Amino acid sequence: MKNNLFKITVVLFLVSLYGCKKDIQQTITPTRKTENSIHYAKGLSIYKYDGYSILKVSNPWPNATKDYTYILQQKNGMIPDSLKQYTTISVPIKSLVATSTTHIPSLEMLGVENTLIGFPHTEYISSEKIRKRIEAGKVRELGVNQNLNTEVIIDIAPDVIIGYGIDNNNPTLDNLQKSGLKVLLNGDWNEQSPLGKAEWIKFFGALYGLEDKANNLFTSIEKDYNSTLELAKKATTKPTVMAGALYENQWYLPQGNSWGSLFIAQAGGNYIWGETTGTGSLSLPFEVVLEKGKTAAFWIGPGQFTSLKEMFESNSHYGQFDAFKNKNVYSFSTKKGNTGGIIYYELAPNRPDLVLKDVLKILHPELLPEHQLFFFEKLK
């Protein structure tokens, strides 16, 4: 009888133990995994599970060899032990520090601009809503991006710091992490495709629990961008385009695989350095540019110049180009925020649909008769 009682007790214990383990396993095993919700951005992946999401940044700077994984934990969400080695952020976040003006439009589009509490070089921000917060003292000045004021950041204690790097060396961000603050790298600037850059709004959507809103905003931009691409196919001509300007006796202009070059090609233009490789800038002698670009029909992006007079006074040789003579020079440098920040640098990565419309309007105005240039302006 005792032996039977003992056996029954052991069986019940094992059943009970197995049941507990099963319950625990069900609690922490990833379930309802979604497919990666990112389609264009090469350096971003987001996977959604019950109670948390996994956010991966794989290319935060050129030739990066390390991936960065972040766990976005919802209230009461259970994180598997296998993921506890990664930085975990409780979402939705309530406050953040941003470090690039390209982060600003996503906050404003999502309606969470009031959560920004710190930024380096606040004078570069053009957003009118955030400028009001800066003037009201609600956004702290943090100095220089590569040398942030750590004392101020620790004092304001943001839920997260959105950083970016140009290489694997940013001791300021490392020190902030060692101080217990949460740092997430954002690689929007390193995306090469226009829609890839714009899709990083989903990065912020995940942080704020606004995934649906971010997806809807991006889908609208994507649809508008693609419809403009289709419209550009109706162009019957392919005008030649030059770009850039002189700086210290060298002419700097976009390489053939750059963002600017891509927009020109997609808008039905023939960028005369479009066959070059690379995504940065070419540095050429004036004579080389004059020989190849003298007869170009359009000049898009003449450096920081804001008028033809300013260009000619800077260097009278600009007057030798047909685009200058015919006043077909277009710049985005004329449109600035109240403190001098160029709106294009801040907003264009989020709104490639507007950039493409602008370039199509410049090169083929008959295809977009109602469109008013948003970023660009014809220099007078």
CORWO-V927780 format. One record per residue. OMEGA is omega in whole degrees, -180 to 180 (* if undefined). BURIAL is # if it has 16 or more other C-alpha atoms within 10 Angstrom, else .. Layout:
BEGIN
omega=OMEGA burial=BURIAL
omega=OMEGA burial=BURIAL
END
This chain:
BEGIN
omega=179 burial=.
omega=-180 burial=.
omega=179 burial=.
omega=179 burial=.
omega=179 burial=.
omega=-179 burial=.
omega=180 burial=.
omega=-180 burial=.
omega=179 burial=.
omega=-180 burial=.
omega=180 burial=.
omega=179 burial=.
omega=-179 burial=.
omega=178 burial=.
omega=-180 burial=.
omega=-180 burial=.
omega=179 burial=.
omega=180 burial=.
omega=179 burial=.
omega=-180 burial=.
omega=-180 burial=.
omega=179 burial=.
omega=180 burial=.
omega=-179 burial=.
omega=179 burial=.
omega=-178 burial=.
omega=-171 burial=.
omega=178 burial=#
omega=179 burial=.
omega=179 burial=#
omega=178 burial=.
omega=177 burial=.
omega=176 burial=.
omega=171 burial=.
omega=176 burial=.
omega=-175 burial=.
omega=-179 burial=.
omega=-174 burial=#
omega=-176 burial=.
omega=-178 burial=#
omega=-178 burial=#
omega=-175 burial=#
omega=-176 burial=#
omega=173 burial=#
omega=177 burial=#
omega=178 burial=#
omega=-175 burial=#
omega=177 burial=#
omega=174 burial=#
omega=175 burial=#
omega=179 burial=#
omega=174 burial=#
omega=174 burial=#
omega=180 burial=#
omega=-179 burial=#
omega=175 burial=#
omega=-171 burial=#
omega=-177 burial=#
omega=-174 burial=#
omega=175 burial=#
omega=-178 burial=#
omega=176 burial=.
omega=176 burial=.
omega=-177 burial=.
omega=-177 burial=.
omega=174 burial=.
omega=179 burial=.
omega=-177 burial=#
omega=179 burial=#
omega=179 burial=#
omega=180 burial=#
omega=-172 burial=#
omega=175 burial=#
omega=180 burial=#
omega=-180 burial=.
omega=178 burial=.
omega=180 burial=#
omega=-179 burial=.
omega=177 burial=#
omega=180 burial=.
omega=-177 burial=.
omega=-178 burial=.
omega=-174 burial=.
omega=176 burial=.
omega=-176 burial=.
omega=176 burial=.
omega=-180 burial=.
omega=-180 burial=#
omega=176 burial=#
omega=-179 burial=#
omega=2 burial=#
omega=178 burial=#
omega=-178 burial=#
omega=-179 burial=.
omega=178 burial=#
omega=169 burial=#
omega=175 burial=#
omega=-177 burial=#
omega=179 burial=#
omega=179 burial=#
omega=178 burial=#
omega=176 burial=#
omega=-171 burial=#
omega=-177 burial=#
omega=179 burial=#
omega=179 burial=#
omega=-177 burial=#
omega=-180 burial=.
omega=179 burial=.
omega=179 burial=#
omega=-178 burial=.
omega=-178 burial=#
omega=-180 burial=#
omega=178 burial=#
omega=178 burial=#
omega=-177 burial=#
omega=178 burial=#
omega=-178 burial=#
omega=175 burial=#
omega=-179 burial=#
omega=-177 burial=#
omega=-180 burial=#
omega=180 burial=.
omega=-178 burial=#
omega=-179 burial=#
omega=-179 burial=#
omega=-178 burial=#
omega=-180 burial=.
omega=-178 burial=.
omega=175 burial=#
omega=177 burial=#
omega=178 burial=.
omega=178 burial=#
omega=-180 burial=#
omega=179 burial=.
omega=179 burial=.
omega=-177 burial=.
omega=175 burial=#
omega=-175 burial=#
omega=174 burial=#
omega=-174 burial=#
omega=176 burial=#
omega=-175 burial=#
omega=-174 burial=.
omega=-178 burial=#
omega=179 burial=#
omega=-175 burial=.
omega=177 burial=#
omega=-174 burial=#
omega=-179 burial=#
omega=179 burial=.
omega=-178 burial=.
omega=178 burial=#
omega=-179 burial=.
omega=-177 burial=.
omega=173 burial=#
omega=178 burial=#
omega=175 burial=#
omega=178 burial=#
omega=171 burial=#
omega=178 burial=#
omega=-178 burial=#
omega=172 burial=#
omega=-180 burial=#
omega=175 burial=#
omega=175 burial=.
omega=-176 burial=.
omega=-176 burial=.
omega=175 burial=.
omega=-176 burial=.
omega=179 burial=.
omega=179 burial=.
omega=178 burial=#
omega=-179 burial=.
omega=178 burial=.
omega=177 burial=#
omega=179 burial=.
omega=178 burial=.
omega=177 burial=.
omega=179 burial=.
omega=-178 burial=#
omega=180 burial=#
omega=175 burial=#
omega=176 burial=#
omega=178 burial=#
omega=-176 burial=#
omega=-177 burial=#
omega=-175 burial=#
omega=-177 burial=#
omega=176 burial=#
omega=-178 burial=#
omega=-179 burial=#
omega=179 burial=#
omega=180 burial=#
omega=175 burial=#
omega=176 burial=#
omega=-176 burial=#
omega=-175 burial=#
omega=179 burial=#
omega=172 burial=#
omega=179 burial=#
omega=174 burial=#
omega=180 burial=#
omega=177 burial=#
omega=179 burial=#
omega=-179 burial=#
omega=-176 burial=#
omega=-177 burial=#
omega=-178 burial=.
omega=-177 burial=#
omega=-178 burial=#
omega=180 burial=.
omega=179 burial=#
omega=179 burial=#
omega=-180 burial=#
omega=178 burial=.
omega=-180 burial=#
omega=-180 burial=#
omega=178 burial=.
omega=178 burial=.
omega=180 burial=#
omega=-180 burial=#
omega=-180 burial=.
omega=180 burial=#
omega=-178 burial=#
omega=178 burial=.
omega=177 burial=.
omega=175 burial=#
omega=180 burial=#
omega=179 burial=.
omega=-178 burial=#
omega=180 burial=#
omega=180 burial=.
omega=-179 burial=.
omega=-178 burial=#
omega=177 burial=.
omega=180 burial=.
omega=-175 burial=#
omega=180 burial=#
omega=-176 burial=#
omega=171 burial=#
omega=-176 burial=#
omega=173 burial=#
omega=-178 burial=#
omega=180 burial=#
omega=172 burial=#
omega=-179 burial=.
omega=174 burial=.
omega=174 burial=.
omega=180 burial=.
omega=-180 burial=#
omega=-179 burial=#
omega=-175 burial=#
omega=173 burial=#
omega=-171 burial=#
omega=179 burial=#
omega=-177 burial=#
omega=179 burial=#
omega=-178 burial=#
omega=179 burial=#
omega=-179 burial=#
omega=179 burial=#
omega=-180 burial=#
omega=180 burial=#
omega=-178 burial=#
omega=179 burial=#
omega=176 burial=#
omega=177 burial=#
omega=178 burial=#
omega=178 burial=#
omega=-169 burial=#
omega=171 burial=#
omega=-178 burial=#
omega=-178 burial=#
omega=178 burial=.
omega=-180 burial=.
omega=-179 burial=.
omega=-177 burial=.
omega=-179 burial=#
omega=-177 burial=.
omega=170 burial=.
omega=176 burial=#
omega=-173 burial=#
omega=173 burial=.
omega=-179 burial=.
omega=-175 burial=#
omega=180 burial=.
omega=-180 burial=.
omega=180 burial=#
omega=-178 burial=.
omega=-175 burial=.
omega=-172 burial=.
omega=-175 burial=#
omega=-175 burial=#
omega=179 burial=#
omega=-176 burial=#
omega=-177 burial=#
omega=176 burial=#
omega=-177 burial=#
omega=179 burial=#
omega=180 burial=#
omega=-180 burial=#
omega=-176 burial=#
omega=-177 burial=.
omega=-178 burial=#
omega=176 burial=#
omega=177 burial=#
omega=179 burial=#
omega=179 burial=.
omega=179 burial=.
omega=-176 burial=#
omega=179 burial=.
omega=177 burial=.
omega=179 burial=.
omega=-176 burial=.
omega=179 burial=.
omega=176 burial=.
omega=-178 burial=#
omega=-180 burial=.
omega=-177 burial=.
omega=-179 burial=#
omega=-180 burial=#
omega=177 burial=#
omega=-180 burial=#
omega=-177 burial=.
omega=179 burial=.
omega=176 burial=#
omega=180 burial=#
omega=-177 burial=#
omega=-178 burial=#
omega=172 burial=#
omega=-176 burial=#
omega=-179 burial=#
omega=-175 burial=#
omega=-173 burial=#
omega=173 burial=#
omega=-176 burial=#
omega=-180 burial=.
omega=172 burial=.
omega=177 burial=.
omega=-179 burial=#
omega=-174 burial=#
omega=-179 burial=#
omega=-178 burial=#
omega=-178 burial=#
omega=-168 burial=#
omega=-174 burial=#
omega=179 burial=#
omega=178 burial=#
omega=-174 burial=#
omega=178 burial=#
omega=178 burial=#
omega=179 burial=#
omega=178 burial=#
omega=-179 burial=#
omega=177 burial=#
omega=179 burial=#
omega=-177 burial=#
omega=177 burial=#
omega=178 burial=#
omega=180 burial=#
omega=-174 burial=#
omega=-177 burial=#
omega=-175 burial=#
omega=-179 burial=.
omega=-179 burial=.
omega=180 burial=#
omega=-174 burial=#
omega=-177 burial=.
omega=-175 burial=.
omega=174 burial=.
omega=-178 burial=.
omega=-176 burial=#
omega=-178 burial=.
omega=-173 burial=#
omega=176 burial=#
omega=178 burial=#
omega=-177 burial=#
omega=-179 burial=#
omega=* burial=.
END
